């Protein structure tokens, strides 16, 4: 089941005065097509995107090194090291998801990077089907290559996921058959000498290499000498629209909807994002933090001009409201019991998840108010 929320901007509230022309040109919701004072916030947003994607690529490369070491010498220790590297790689990627939803460099590649949920047997064996998946079918797929993995992604059905973080996650953890913990795939699944084990190791190495390749493409697209940053910043009002579009879409339809409400409605761990590793609580927090980062103009050691300054110059009360709501959403997500798949099955846990959903929905409505303040129409589905 797919759940979406439709937030559309209504009439702008009356604005008492324009407090800082240097920050935001014009009064009310109409800027004559421009927000020239937004340039510092736009430039800082681009710097944050670059830093976030640089970190995402660096941690993906560290994951690749750990995967290569594990496949070369499968032991409990090298498997655990690869799992730890996977979790570390998820942190900056989650904080980069706010740069989606406006046809930016990530959007065409995102299905190869972060698609879920996936049908495990499309890739490998599952309980009750020891010969399932691409890995165990050398007749149909005699040679496993990066191109094959990319071509088979979502082939025939949206759950036929063969690439990205969650394919790697499944190959490292296996199915999550434990209601109180993550999957427990043994390192022995990768011991050399058996054809299916060798193919599994090859698949894991190549799917991780493909992830690095795709993230490198995104990093390259945000480089200072690439066309996209200049195109993004060319029209200040359109740049602000994209910034708000990413924030509203991630918090509303994506985070509150697909990633939380669907799992609540179905009570099915298959609908939680990182279901094999039980890392979903960290994914949710990283996404909520991404939205806050984009609004405040910060990431890691970067803390520059943000949208908050533009809003505060026009409507200090609205800025304060959204800042409080962003903090409340992060706190509500932190309050969800771990693991997430237990929370959606337990009534007390479900109440906590629902509270976080509602906090995100409220926050998204306020993001639409911010858009209206600048004469921008958002339609977040």
N, C-alpha and C positions, 0 to 999 in steps of 0.2 A: 504494500500500500504506500502511495506517495502522498505526503501532506505538504501543503504550501500555505503561506500566509500572504495576503495581498495588502500591501501598505501603499496608499496613494496620498499625495500631498493635497490637503484641503486649502482653503483661503488662508493667507498669511495673517497672523495676529498683528495688531497695530504695534508699531515700534516707535518709541518715544523720540529717539534722536539717534543720529549717527555720531558716535562718540569719537571715532578716530578715522578720519579720511585716509590716513596713510595705511591703515590696515584693511579697510574695506570701502571701496568707492561707491558712493550713492547712498540714498536713504530708502528705507522700506525694502520690499522684495524685488525691486526692479533695478538692475545695474546697467541697463542699456546693453546687455550682452557681455559685460566685462566684470571681473573682480580683480582689477589690477593690483590692489593691495595684498592679494593672496599669494603673490609670487614667493615670498620667503617660506610660507607654509608648503607651497608646491615643491620648491627646491629641496626642502628638508624631507618631504615625503619621498621624493626620488632617492635621496641619500639613504633613507631608511630601507627602501626597497632593495637598493644595491647591497647594503650591509646584510640584510636578512637573507637574500639569495646567496651571497658569498658564504655565509655561515651554513646555509642549507647544503650547498655544494661541498663545502669542506667536511661536514659531518657525513655526507653520503660517500665521499671518498674514504673516510675513516671506516665506514661500514664495509665498503668494498675490500679494504685491506684485511679487516677482521674475517669477512666471509672467505676470502682467498686462503687465509691462514687456517681456518677451520676445515675447508675442503681438502687442503693439502695434508692436514693431520687431525682427523676427527677424534676429539676427546671431549669429555664433559667440560673441561676448562675452556677449550677453544670454542665450543658451542655457546657457553655462557658469555664469553667475550663478544661473540657475534651478536647475541641477543642484547647485550648491554649497548653495543654500538648502534643497533637498530633503534633502541629507545632514545638514545642521545640524538640520533638523526631526526627524530620526530619533533623535537622541541623547536628548532628554528623553522622547520617546515610549517608547523602549525601557526607560528607567528607570521608567516608569509602569506597565509591564505586570504588575508584582507586585500591583497593585490589581485584578486580574481573578480570575475563577474562583470567586467566591462570590456571584454575582447582585448585584453592585454596579452603580453607574450606568453603567460602561463596557460591561458584558457584553452588553446588548441591542444596543448600537451598534457593538461591535467588528467584526462582519462587514462593516459599511460603511466601517470605518476601516482595517483591517489585514489583510483576507483575502488569501490566497495558497495555493498557486500559482494563477496565472490563465492562461487560454487566450488568448493575445495576439490571435488572429484574431476573438475575440468583440468586441474594441474597434476594431481597425484592421487595416490591411494587414500581411501577413507575407511572407517570402520564398516565392515560388511562388503567392501569392494577392494580387495587387495591389489587389483591390476588396473585400477582406473587411472585416467588422466593422460596427458601428453607424455609425461615422463615414462609411463609404462606401456606406450604404444609405439614401438620402433618401426612397425610396418607402415602406419600412416605418416609418422614423423621420424624418418630414419636418422635425420641429423637435426640436432637442436642448435639454433642460431638466434642471435638477437633479432634478426628480421622476422624469423618465425614467431618468436614471442610477441613482438609488436603486432604482427599481422593477425595473430589469433586473439588479440585482446578485444573482448566484447563481440567476437564473431558469432553471429547467430542468436545471441541473447545478452542482455546487459549484465547478467551475473556471470557470464563466461569471461572472467577476468584472469588474464595470464601475466600481467606486468604490474610493476609499481611496488610501493611500500608494502601493501597488504599481501601480495603474492610472496614477497620475501618473508614477511611475517609468518605466513602459513608454513613456508618451507623450513623456518627455524623453530617454530613452536609446534606445528601440527594442529590437528583439531583440538578444540577445548572441550574435553569430555568431563572435566572436573567442575562441579557447580561452585566450588570455593576457591578455584585457582586457575591459572592459565593452562595452555596445552603443554604436553610433556613428550614431544617427539624425542626419541633417543638419538644420541650421537651415532649409534650403530647404523642408522639409516644411510649413513654416508661412508661407511667403511668401503675401501676400494676392492675391486675384484669381481663384484657382481654387477651384471649389466645395468639393471635398474638403479642400483646405488650410484654407479658412475654417471649415469644420465641425470640423476637427481643433483649430484654435485655440479655437473656442467650447467644444468638449468639455473641453479642458485647463483653461480658465478656470473652467468650471462645476464640474468634478469637484474642483478645488482649493477652490473656494468651499464646496462641500458638505462637504468635510473640515473646514474652519473651522467651519461651522455645527454639525456633529456634536460636535466638540471643545468648542465653546462650551456645548453642552448638558451635557457631562460636568463642565466647570468649574462651571457653575451649580449642579449637583446636590451639589457638595462645599462650596458657600458656607456660612459660619457660620449664616446664617438659613434655610438649606434644611432639609427634614426629614431627609435621609439621615444627616448626621453624628451627630445626636442618636440616631437609630435604631441606627447602628453602635455607638455607645458605651454604649447603654442596659444591656446585659448584658456585663460585663467578660469572662466566660469565653467567650461567643459571639464577642466582638470578637477575642480572642486566637485562637480557632479560625479565624476568617476570615483573620487575618494569616498564620497558619501554612498555611492552605489555599492562599492566593495564592502563598506562597513555594514550597511543595512542588509544586504543580501546574505552576508556571512552570518550575522547575528539572528536574522529572522528566518527566512525559508530554509537556510542550510542548517544552522546550528540548532535553533529552537524546533525546526520542523523535521528535516530528514534525519538528523543525527540523534534527536532526543524524543520527539513526539511519536515518530514511527516505532521506535523501540518500546516506548511506553504502551502504545496501542496494541502491539503484537505480542508483547511480553516474551520476545524471542531474542536470545543472545546473538543469533545470526544477524540481527539488525543493529548491533552495536558496532562502532567503527573498527576498533582494534580488538576484535573478539578472541583472537588466538593468544595474544599476549596479556590480555586484561589491562591494556594501557589506555583505555578509552578515557578515563578520568583525566589523564594528562593531556590527551588530545583536546578535550573540551576546554580545559583551562587555557591551553596555548591559543586556541581560537578566540576566546573571550579577551585574552590579553592583547591579541593582535588588533582588535577593534579599539581598545583603549589606547594602544600605542599610536595608531593612525590618527586618533583624535587629538592626543596630547603632543604629537610630534616627537616621540621618543622610541628608542629601541636600544637596549644594551647601554653603551656609554653615550649614545646620541640623545640629546635633549634640546631640540631647537624649536623653531616656530611651528605651531600646530593650528589646526582648525579651531581649537578652543579660543585662541586669541582673536580670530575673526568673529566668532560668535559673541565673545565677551564684549567686543567693541560695539556691538549692536544691541545685544540683549543679555545682560549679565545674569539674569535669573535663569534664562534658558541654558546658558553655559553651565551654571552651577547644577541645574537639574540633570543634564546629561552626564556630567562628570560623576555625580553621585550614583546615577543609575549604572554606569559602566563599572564602578567599584562594587555595587550591589550584585551585579551579574556574576562577577568573578567570585565574590564571597558565596553566592548561592551554589555555584558549581563546586566550589571547594567543600561545601556542606553535604554533597551527595556521598553516600556510603560507597566504599570500594570493596569489591569490584563492581563496576557498573551493571554487569549482567545479573548480579544478585539484587542490586537496588531496584531494577525494573520488575523484579518478581515479588519483592517484599513490600507490603503496604506502607510501612514507614519510609522505606527507601523511595517508593513511587511518589510519595508526597514531597520528598526533597527534590526529586527530578522535576516534578510539575512546578514547584516553586521556582526552579532555575529557568524552566521554559517561560514562565510568566514574566520573570525579570527580563529575559532577553526580548520578549515581545514588547514590553513596555519601553525598553531601551530603543528598540527599532522604531516605534512610533515617534519617539522624540528625535531620532535621526531624521525622520521625515519632516518634523517641525523645523529642524535646522535647514534642511533643503529649501523649505518654503520661505524661510527667512531671507535666503539669497535668490529667490525667484526661480528656484530649480524644481522641476517636477520629477519625482521618483516613482517608479512603479515596480515594486519589489515583489516577485512571485516565487 
